[in-house]
Amino acid sequence: MGRKAEYSEKVKKGPGRKARKQGPPTFPKKSFAPMEEEDKKLSHRQKQRLAKRQKNKQIIKEKQKLAKEKKFQQRKQKEYHSDSEEEEEKENLNGNGHVEDDSEMESEEEEQPKKVVAKNSKGQQKKVKGFTDENKEWLKPKQKKAGKQFLEKEAEEDEEEEESDEEEQEVKEGSDDEEEVEASDDDEEIEDEDDEDDDEEGEEEESDDEAEVKLGKLDDLSDDDANSDDDFDVSGDENDDDEDDDEDDDDDDDDDLLPIEKENKKLKKREAKEAKLAAEEMQMSVDQQEIFQFPEEDEEKEITLQEIQQRIKDVTLVLSDFNKYRQPDRPRSDYMDLLRKDLCVYYSYNEFLMGKLMDMFPLSELMEYLEASEVARPLTIRTNTLKTRRRDLAAALINRGVNLDPLGKWTKVGLVIYSSQVPLGATPEYLAGHYMIQGASSMLPVMALAPQENERILDMCSAPGGKGSHIAAVMKNTGVLFANDANKDRIKAVVANFHRLGVVNSIVSCEDGAKFRQIMTGFDRILLDAPCTGTGVVSKDPSVKTTKCPVDVQRCYNLQRKLLLTAIDCTDAKSATGGYIVYSTCSVLPEENEWVIDYVLKKRNVKLVPTGLDFGVEGFTKYRQYRFHPSLNLTRRYYPHTHNMDGFFVAKLKKFSNTIPVSKEQQEEDEKQLDDGIATTSEENVELLNAEAENEEGNDEESGKGKKLGKRAGKPVLSELDLTIKKQKLEQSKQKYIAKVFEPPVKVPKKKKEVPAEENKKSNGEEIKDKGKNKTKKNVSDKKEEVKEPEQKQKQPSNIKKDKKKNKQKSKETTETTVEVKKQQPIEKQKPKEKKEHNKSEEKQQTKKNKPENRQEQPATVKPEKKKEQKPLEVATPQKKNKSTKNVEEIASSPALLEGKPIKQNKLKQKSNQMGKLKKNKK
Ligand SMILES: C[S@@+](CC[C@H](N)C(=O)[O-])C[C@H]1O[C@@H](n2cnc3c(N)ncnc32)[C@H](O)[C@@H]1O
C-alpha cells in the first residue's frame, strides 16, 4: 500500500555547506556614492584608472545602443515587409492605396531616426567618444592633463551618462528583454575583465595611461610640459634618452664591429663622460677657491719662500682668467709687477732679465722655463772622429765605469753621461783627444754649417775651440780652418784643444772679428758663434740671472750686428760649395738673435735658409710690438724645458751676392752707430764707466780679467765689470736704457768743455789708468778724447802697467781700422793679392784725412766741437803704426804661427803692407 520506492531516481545531493559556492558580494548601490564624492582624494593613478574604466563603460554602452538600434530597425523592416505584403495583397485586391501607404511608410521611417536622434540628442550634447570627425575635440590635447578639473568634468559627464542611461533604459523597456540581459551580461563581463586587468596588468595599464597622456599632449607639448604633474627630469632624462638613442644607433653600427672594438667604443664614451665630469668638478673647485686678494702696499711683513710660491700660483691663476678673478680696482700691470717681483725673489733673477723672459714666454711656459733653468743639463761629450769612433769611445769609457748613452738620433757623435767613476776631464781618452766635453746645443751650429771637405772656413769667435774642432773633424782635417778669437787668453785654449784633438788644418788668430774683412775674405763658410749675454746658460752660470742689465744687452746686440755684417762681407757668395754663414748665440733674448738677423737682412744681400736641424722651436717673427722678417721662422730656438739643452739660437744665412745693397755713406753711418752702440750711448753710462775704472784702479788687472770671464762672455770690456758696479748700473739705467737698446744708438751731444791745464793733467792720469780697462770709453767721452792726444804723445808713466797701455793701443787700433773700413768698404770680396792696391788707395785717403782741416791732432780744446764729434777716431792715427806692428808681432808669436802654416806668411805680408802704409802716412 505504500508507494514503491524508486531507487533509480537518485536524489540530487545539494552542495554541502562547505562546498557551496559563495556568491559574489552584493553591495547596496548607494555604498559607492561616497566614493564618488571622495574622487577628489583619489591618487593620480586611481583617477586615471577610474577615468579609463568610465570611458570603457561608455564605449560599451554605445555599442549596445548601436546594436539595439540595429535590431530595432531590423524588426521594423520585418514588420514593414510583412505589412507591405499585406498591403500588396490589399492592393492586389483594391488596386489603389500604394501612394497613401508609401507616405505613411515614409513618415514612419522618418519617425524612427527621429527617435534615435532623440535618444542621442542628449548624447550629442555631451562629448561623443571614438575616433570620428565629430570627435575632433577629443583628439585635441587637454589644457591640463589629468587635472582636477578634468576629473570633475568627467564625473559630471558620468552623472549625465548615468541619467541618460536610465532614460534609455526606460525607453528600451519596451524592447527585447533578452537582448537587454545579454547586453548587461556583456557589460558586466567587460567590466569584470577590466577589473581583472586593472589588477593583473596594473603596470601595463599605467604605461598605457602614460601613453594616452602623452598622446594627448602631442599638439601642444610645451604647454603640457610646463604644467605637467609628472615630475620628469627633463634634462637628465632627455639626455639619457638621447644617449640611449645614440646607443641604439651605435648598436646598429656596432653590428659590424668586433666585440673588442665595441668595448673600446664604450670605454671611450665612458672616458669622455668622466673627463667632462672631471672638468666640471675642477671648474667648481676653482670657482669655490678664494679669490686672490692683492697685498696692501704699506703692508711690509716678512714673507717666506713658500708664501711667495703660493702667491705666484695665485697671481698666475688670476692672470689666466683676469676678468673673472681680478680685483676690480687693480689693473693687470699691478699683478704683472707683483708676479715679476715674486719670481725674481723665488728664482733669484734681477727684474730686468725676468721682465725680458716674461715678455718672451706665456706664463705657463715661463714657469717651465724657469724651473728647467734651475736644473743642470746632462753632461755631454762629442766624439772626436779624427781620432776614434763613437762606438769605440763608448766602450772604452764604459770600461772605466762611465754610464753613458748616445745623445740622440740627431747626432752621430754625441754621448750623454749619466754618471762616471772617473773625472771626465782627465781620462786617458780625454787626454788622447778622443772626445771634447761639450754641451749638446754646441753641436747644433756646426751641424747647421755643414762644412765640406777642402773648403775655406772661418770660425770667427772660436775660443775655446769646441765648435772649431768639430768643424775640423767634419772637414776631416782637409781644407783650411781659420780659428779666430779676440781674447788673447782664451785663444790659448783653442791652441791647446786643437793640439789635443789632432786638428792640423787650422790657423789660429787673435783678431777683432769685426776687422776681419781687412785681413781676409772669400770664405766658403763662416761660423759666427757670437759673444752674448749667456741668458740661455743660467744653469751653468747662475750669475747671469743677477748681473745682466740693459746696457749689456745693448752692447752685445751692437757687437753682434757688427760681427755678423763682417762675417757676411768675408763670405764668398760665388763659392762653388758654400756661401753660407751660421750665426748662433747661447742667449734666448730676441734682441741678440732675431733682431740681429733682421738687421743684416736689410743691410746685406743675404737670405735665411733652413738650418737643416729637424728639431727646435721656430724663431720669432713677432715679439711684443716688433715684427721681424717672416723668414725668421727658419731660424731655430732651443730651450732647457723643451729640448733639455741650454737656451740656444741658430740661424743659417746664404749670401747671394757679393755687392752691398747700401750706399757707402749709409755703411759709414751704420758702422759709426754700431761702434757707438758697442761703446756707450749716454752720459750717464760714461760716468758709470768712469766710476768703474776708478773702482778698478787698485785691482790687479790680470787676475781681475780672468776671474770675471764667463764661459761664453768673451767681452773683454764687459768681463771686467765689477758686480757691485753692475748692480748700481742696472738700477740707474733700468728705465733710461731700456727703450734705447734697439733704437739706432744716438751719440750723446757733446758739451764743449774748456779744461784747464791742471785739470787736464789730472784727467790725463785718470785716463791712463783707464786705458787698459775699456777700449770703448774713448769713443764716447769728448773729455777723454781731448786729453788723449797729449797723453799719447807723452811717454807713459812708468807706474802704469804695460797691459793697460797695450789695451789702450789695441782699442785705438780697433777704432782706426773701423775708419779705414769706412773708407775702403770692400764691396766685392777682397783677396790678399788685391790688398796692396787697396793700401794705395787707402794711402790717398789717409793723406786727405791728414789735411789740417780734417786732422784731429790739435788740442781738443782748440778744435771746433762739430769736427771733433764727426771724426773722433782720427785722434788715434799716429798710434796706428805701433798698434799694427804690435799686432803683427802678436800674430807672429802666436802658437799657430809657430807651427809653420803657410797662411801665416800671408798674414805677415798683410801686416807688413799695413806697416808700410802707415809709415807713408806718417811721412
Ligand atoms: C761664445 S764664445 C765662442 C765659443 C766657441 N765658438 C766655442 O765653441 O768654443 C764667444 C767668443 O767670442 C770672442 N769674442 C768676443 N768679441 C770678439 C770679437 N770682437 N772678435 C772676435 N771674437 C770675439 C770671445 O772671446 C769668446 O771667446
The ligand as an SDF file (V2000), in Angstrom:
LIG
                    3D

 27 29  0  0  0  0  0  0  0  0999 V2000
  130.5650   82.1410  -27.3640 C   0  0  0  0  0  0  0  0  0  0  0  0
  132.1890   82.2690  -27.2830 S   0  0  0  0  0  0  0  0  0  0  0  0
  132.7040   81.2460  -28.5900 C   0  0  0  0  0  0  0  0  0  0  0  0
  132.7160   79.8120  -28.2300 C   0  0  0  0  0  0  0  0  0  0  0  0
  133.3410   78.9610  -29.2940 C   0  0  0  0  0  0  0  0  0  0  0  0
  132.7060   79.1340  -30.5470 N   0  0  0  0  0  0  0  0  0  0  0  0
  133.3290   77.5200  -28.9450 C   0  0  0  0  0  0  0  0  0  0  0  0
  132.5270   76.7880  -29.4250 O   0  0  0  0  0  0  0  0  0  0  0  0
  134.1410   77.0860  -28.1550 O   0  0  0  0  0  0  0  0  0  0  0  0
  132.4250   83.8580  -27.8810 C   0  0  0  0  0  0  0  0  0  0  0  0
  133.8250   84.2050  -28.1260 C   0  0  0  0  0  0  0  0  0  0  0  0
  133.8370   85.4060  -28.8350 O   0  0  0  0  0  0  0  0  0  0  0  0
  135.0320   86.0570  -28.5260 C   0  0  0  0  0  0  0  0  0  0  0  0
  134.9120   87.4590  -28.9290 N   0  0  0  0  0  0  0  0  0  0  0  0
  134.3410   88.4900  -28.3080 C   0  0  0  0  0  0  0  0  0  0  0  0
  134.4330   89.5900  -29.0250 N   0  0  0  0  0  0  0  0  0  0  0  0
  135.0570   89.2760  -30.1570 C   0  0  0  0  0  0  0  0  0  0  0  0
  135.4380   89.9820  -31.3030 C   0  0  0  0  0  0  0  0  0  0  0  0
  135.1740   91.2690  -31.4260 N   0  0  0  0  0  0  0  0  0  0  0  0
  136.0450   89.3230  -32.2660 N   0  0  0  0  0  0  0  0  0  0  0  0
  136.3060   88.0250  -32.1650 C   0  0  0  0  0  0  0  0  0  0  0  0
  135.9890   87.3110  -31.0880 N   0  0  0  0  0  0  0  0  0  0  0  0
  135.3630   87.9080  -30.1060 C   0  0  0  0  0  0  0  0  0  0  0  0
  135.1800   85.8320  -27.0530 C   0  0  0  0  0  0  0  0  0  0  0  0
  136.4890   85.9380  -26.6580 O   0  0  0  0  0  0  0  0  0  0  0  0
  134.6240   84.4370  -26.8990 C   0  0  0  0  0  0  0  0  0  0  0  0
  135.6290   83.5210  -26.7940 O   0  0  0  0  0  0  0  0  0  0  0  0
  1  2  1  0
  2  3  1  0
  2 10  1  0
  3  4  1  0
  4  5  1  0
  5  6  1  0
  5  7  1  0
  7  8  2  0
  7  9  1  0
 10 11  1  0
 11 12  1  0
 11 26  1  0
 12 13  1  0
 13 14  1  0
 13 24  1  0
 14 15  1  0
 14 23  1  0
 15 16  2  0
 16 17  1  0
 17 18  1  0
 17 23  2  0
 18 19  1  0
 18 20  2  0
 20 21  1  0
 21 22  2  0
 22 23  1  0
 24 25  1  0
 24 26  1  0
 26 27  1  0
M  CHG  2   2   1   9  -1
M  END
$$$$
